[in-house]
Amino acid sequence: MTEAQLKYAIDQFVNETKESNEKAYKMILFHDSQLKIYKELFPLDQDYIKMYDRTHPLMLDVELKFNSISATEWDQWSQTGTVNNFVKSLQGSLGKAHDWENRTAAVYGISNPMRFKQIWGVGLKKFNGTNAEAIGALLALSQAIGSDTNPLMIAIKAEVDAAYAIGNPAHHTQEEKMGTTALKISQLHAACRAAMKMEYRNSGLLMDKFPENENNIQSSFHDMALLQSKQQTEWNLTLEGRETKDVATRTQIPTSKFRATVTGGTAFMYLSSTPGGIDSTPVELTDLLEKKFTAADFEVTDYAVNRHITVVNQMQLPIKIKIDLG
């Protein structure tokens, strides 16, 4: 299959992006941009007006939901880290649960082993389980100590209750954020499917408009490389002194991840509007230091136009660069 060919019998846009909302976002971003260009080039052509007007709102919906979920996921990861750290403080030989067990043993281990067993019947097993099990173990321990009148046990119960008062709300907040993230992912996926179905409909209209696919017109409206093939994501390059190299053409979105390491000097990377171009904010790569960044660092305004990854050797001597996308 060539890049100019499409599988018209099936909706390949939905099929090829069903596992990747990010891929769908990139597809509709490029498609929408191309429709806008042709609409402006041929202002009297009702087909371009129709396709753009019915596609653009769907692209904006995908963009809005993608940006929203990025913020929600970050919030969820932050909350998950808080809960994980809290539970870790309970676990292990230096954890609070082990300390409470030892202090309970000092009170009842010899004088009243039945009471000790009543309080610590399952030992530390629950505390060393999942986050939910560890939080639940705090409540169970507090209830097992109950109204014990021993001052040492009263002190332990106060510490357990204080820990539960912190951990339980944090865990509930984490679960709520996870639920919110799951809902937003579902909403994003629905928006992506709607956009991909529209791109499929537009491809049919274009096929009817250009039955001979004049000048590979379909390739002008769809990111065919992204649609039809698994794209290269790793490069090991050698650049001669002061050389500028056009690495690849890729539709990016602000959250697209980059990782690069240069050996032998300094280089700049760009996301340009032309092959080998430098019309973006440069990302500087320093000798032997791995650089992790996102497409947002290029500070471009139109990712459907700025698609060309360029690297420039700033040195007089050759350098080596390793680049990873994603």
N, C-alpha and C positions, 0 to 999 in steps of 0.2 A: 504494500500500500504506500502510495506517495503522499506527501503532505497535502497535495491538492485534492485527495480523495476523502470522502466521508461515507460512513455507513448509514445511508439514509433509512434503512429498514428498522433501525432501532435508535433510541435516543442515547447516543454515545456520550453526550455531555453529562447526563445524569449517571450513566453507567460508569464512566471513567472517574467521576468525582464523588461517588457515593460514600467512600471511606475517608474523604478529605475535604472538609469545609474550606480549608486554606486554598486548596487547588481550585475549588469552585469560585472562590472570591477572586483569585487571580484571573480565571477564565472570563468571568463576567466583567471584571474591570477593564481588561483589554478589549473585549467585544464592544462594550459600551463606548469606549473611547473612539474606536474605529467608526462606529455608527455616527457619532457626533461629527467626526471629520467629514464623512461622506454627506451628511445632512447639510453641512455648511458649504461643501463644494458644489452640491446640486440642490439648491434651496427650493426648486420647483418640483423635485422628484418626490411624489407622495409616499413611495415605498420606504425611502430612508426616513422621512418624517414619522411614518407609522411605526417602523421598527424602533427608532430611538425613543419615541414618546412612550412606548409600552415597555421598553427595556430599562430605561434610566431609573424609574422609581424602584424597580426590583434591585438594581445595583446599589442604590442608596440604602435600601433596606438591609441588604447583606452587609454593607459597610458599617452601618449603624450597629447592627447586632454583633458583628465581629469585634468592633471596638469596645462594645459594652461587655462582652464576655471576657475580653483580655483583662479588663480592670477587675471583673468579678473573680476570675481565676487567680489573679495575684492576691486579692483579698483572702480568698479561700486558702491558698498556700501559706500565707502569713499566719492565719488562724490555726491551720493544721500544725505549723511549726511550733506555735505557742502551746498547743495541747500536747504535742509529742514531747517537748522539753519538760512540761509539767509531769507527765507520766514517768519520764526517765528519772526525775528527781525522787520518785517513790521506789524505784527498782534497784536491784543489785545490792552488793554487800555494803555499800555506802549510802544506800537509799533510806528514805524515812521509814518505809514499812519494816525494813530489817531492824532499824533502831527501835521502833515501837514493839516489835516482837521480843527483842532482847530485854527491853525494860519491863514488859509484861512477865517474862520468864523470871526476872529478878524478884517480882512481887509474888507470883503464884507457882513458879516452876517446881518448888520444893514444898512449900506450905500448903498448896491447894492445886495439885496438878489437874484435877477435874475442871476447876474453874479456868485454868489456863487453856485446856483443850476446848472448853466452851467458847472462849473468845477467839482462839486461833485454831479452830477445828481443821481447816484446810491449809494452814500455813500461809506461805507467800505465793501460792500458785496463781491466785486470781490477780494479785498485784503485778505478776510477771506476764500476764496475758495481754489481750488487746487493750486499747485505750478505754473502750467501754467497760471491759471487765475490771480494769484497775480503778476507774471512777466508782463503779458499783461496789468494789471491795471496800472502799472508804466508808460508804454508807453502811455496809454490812458490819464493818468493824465497830463503827460508832454505836450501832444498835446492839451489838454483842456486849460491849462494855456497859451500855445502858446507864442505870443509876448507881453504878458501883460507887461506894463511899470512900474507898481508899484514895487518899490525896494524890498518890502517884498515878493511879488510874484516871482520876479526874483530869490530871494534867495531860495525860496521853489523849484522852477523849477530846479535850479542848483543841489539841493540835490536829487531830483527825478531822474534827468538825470544821476547823479553819481551812484545812486543805480541801475538803469537800466543797466548801463555800466558794472556793476559787475554781477548782477543777470542773465541777458539774456545770456551772453556767458557760464556762469556756467550751466544754464539749458540746453542749446544746447549740451554742453559736456556730461551732464548726459544722455540725450536722445541718443546721439551717443554711449555711453558706454553700455546703455541698449540694443541698437540694436546689438552691437558687442557681448554682452553676449548671447542674444537670438540666434544669428547665430551660435555661438560656441556650445551652448547647442544642437542645431539641428545637428551640425556636430558630436558632441559626441554621440548623440543618434543613428545616422546612423552607426558610428563605432561600437557601442555596439551591434546593431542588426546584423551587419556583423559577429562579433565575436560569438554571440550566435547561428547564423545559422551554423557557422563552427563547433561549439561544438556539435550541433545536428547531423551534418554529421559525425563527428567523433564517436559519440555514435552508429550510425548505422554501421559504419565499425567495431567497437568493438563488436557489437552484432553478426555480421557476422563472426568475428574472433573467438569469444567465445560464440557460440549459447546457451550453457548451463549456461552461466554466471559463469564460474568456479571461486570459491573463491571470489564471489561478485566483479568481476573485474570492473564492472561499477562504483562501489562505490570508487574504487581506483583512478578513473580519474575525478570524478565530486564531487563538494562539495554538497553532497546529502542533508545534513541537511539544508543548505542555500536554495537549490533548492526546496525542497518539503514541508517545514514547516515554520511556523512563529516562529522564534527563540526567546527564552527568552532573555529579555534585562535588567531585574532588579533582583538584588539579595540582600537579607538581611542575612548576615552571622554572625555566632559567631565562633571565633577562640580561641582555648585554648592557654595557654602560649607556645610561640615559635612554634606554629603549622604552617605548610605550607599546603595550600589548593589549589587544582586544581579546579578552578572555572568553566571554560568552554573552549571549543575549537571553535574559530571563525576566519575566514579569515578576515584580516583587510587590510586597505590601509592607507597611511600616514595621511589622513584627517579624519579618523574615530574618532568619539568623545567619550570621557570617562568622567564620573563624579563620584567621590567617596568621602565618608565621613567616618572617623573612630572615634569610641567613646571608650575611655578608654586607649589610648596609641598611639603608632606609628606602622605603617605597611609599607611594601614595596610591590609594584605591579610590575609584570614582564609580558612580552609577549615572552614566551619561545618556544623552538623547541620540547620540550617533556612535557608530563603531569606533572605538579608540578615542572617544571624546573625553573631555574633562570638565563638562559643565554641571558639576554638582559640588557640594562641599566635600573636600578630600578627607579620607580617613587615613591617618598616618600609621605606617607599620614600622616598628623599631627593631633593630637587629636582635634576633634570638628571643624576643618577647612575644608570646602568643597573644593575639588581639581578638577578643570576642566582642561583637557588636551587632546591631540590627540595621536594617535598611533605613530606619528613621535617622540614623547618624549621617546619612548623605544629604539630608535636608532638602529633598526634592519635593515638588508640589504635585507632579503628575507621574505616577508610577507606570502608567500605560505608555508614556513617552520615554521616560528615563529607564531603559531596560538593558543598557549595554554596560557590562562590568569591564572596567579598564584598570590596569595597573601600570604605574610609571616608576621606573628605576631612577632614583635621585642621585645615584652614584656614578662615578666614571668607570668603575669596574663591574664585572658581572655579579649578579646576586641570584639567589634561589628563593622562590616563594611557594609555600603550600597554602592552598585555599580550600576550605570546606564550606558548603552551603547547607543549612538546615541543622 
